[in-house]
């Protein structure tokens, strides 16, 4: 089984990538997956969505081709999102706009949120509410909220 972890923070370094790497290590150590890849938005800033994405624009096809191929080959996903001002970062929302059902549709995904304080629940609600509609990603019922993230997994 191949799992792709999306680290949704634009910041480099970030607590989200720390959590993503920990999840990758655990999944591989427990033989829960044959392959676990991390796609970090900090290392791969994506241009803002525009309608040319859906029109098959060659520039967009070239830019998104490798990402879409990797997502299509994945059997499931872990979405790691920081909580910024009670919200999902704009780059992660943009990521979902750039994905279709061909890449992530009908595949399971675990939501993991990261908070420097006692928060972390708002991004769970936001992702469940608005990031799945057209791309048909299937969030599993459970989620993980990592609170006071700077104090753990160090």
N, C-alpha and C positions, 0 to 999 in steps of 0.2 A: 504494500500500500504506500502511496506517495502523498505526503502532506505538505502543503505550503502554508507558511506562517507569514501573515502580512503585519509588519510593524508600522503602525499608522502615524507615528510621530515624524514631523518634518525636521526636528532638532537632531543635531549630531554633536556630541553623544546624547543619548536619551535613556530614560528609565525603561521606556517601551522596548528598546532593542535588548536591554539587559534581560527583561522578562522573556522576550522572544527566544533569546539564546538559551535561557534556562529550560524553557519548554522543549526546544529542539533537543537538548542534551537528555532530558528525561525520556522523551519519546523514543530516541535511539537506544538509550541504555536499557529500556524495558522491552525492546523489540516490538514496540507498538506500531512501528512503521518501518518500511524498507529504506525510505528516503524522506528526509525532512529538509526542505529548502526555506530560506527566509528571503522575503522581498521587503526591503526597507524603503519607505518613502523618503527617508533622509538621504539615502544614497542614490535614489532614482526619482528626482522631482519630475512630476508629470505636468505637461501643459494643461491649462484649463480646458474642459470639454467645450466643443462647439459642434454644430450640426454636421460638419464634414465627417465626423467619426462614423455616423450612421449612413453616410453617402458613399462609403468606400474610398475616401480620398487617399491617393497613394502616399502622401506624406504621413498621414495618420497610420496607415497600414504598416509602413516601414518602422515607425516609432513604436507602435503597440504590438507588432508581430511577435517578437520574442516573449514578451510578457503574456500575451494571450495564449501562445503555445504552451508555456509552462503551466498556466492556470488550467488549460484544457486537459493536460496530462495528469493533473492532480486529482486524487480521489476524495480529498477533504481539505478543510482550511481551519486555521486558527487566526482569528482577527484580534490583534492586540491594539487597543486604542487608549491613548492617554485621555484624561479629562481636562480640557482647557476651558476654564470659565463655565463649567457645567455642560460642555459640549464636546462632540467629536471634532477633531481637527478638520479644517476645510480640505486639506489634501486627501484625507481618507474618504471624505464624501465624494470628492472628485474621482478618486480611484473607482468607486462603485458606479459612477456615471459612465466611466470608460469601459466597464465590463458588461457583457451581455449574458444571456442564458447559455450561449455556446461555450463560454468559459467556466462559469461557476454554477450554472443552473442545476437544480436538483441534487446538489452535493452537500453533505453535512458540513457545518461550520460551528466552531465554538467561539463565543465572544469572551475575551479577556480584557478587562479594563484596568487602568493603572491610575492611581491618585497619590499625590504627595501627602494628602491629609486623610480625613475620614470619609471622603466622597467616593466617587467611582460608579455610582448607580445610574446617573443620568446618561452616560454614553451607551449603557446597555439598552435603556429604553429607546434612545434615539436610533441606534442601529436596528433594533427589532421593528421600530415603527416605520422607518423610511429608507433603509438601504437595500431591501430585498425585492421590492415590487417587480421591477422589470427584468432584473437579472436572475431572479428565482433562486438565489442562494437559500439553503435550508438551515436556519439556525436551530441547533439542538436546544431542548428545554433548559438545560443547565447553563450556568455562566460562572466565571471566576472574576472576582473583584479583588485586586491587590491594593490594599490601603497602606499608607505610610511606606510607600515603595522604596524610598531611599534607605530605609532601615532593614530591608530584607533582601535575600538572594545576593549578598555582597561577597 
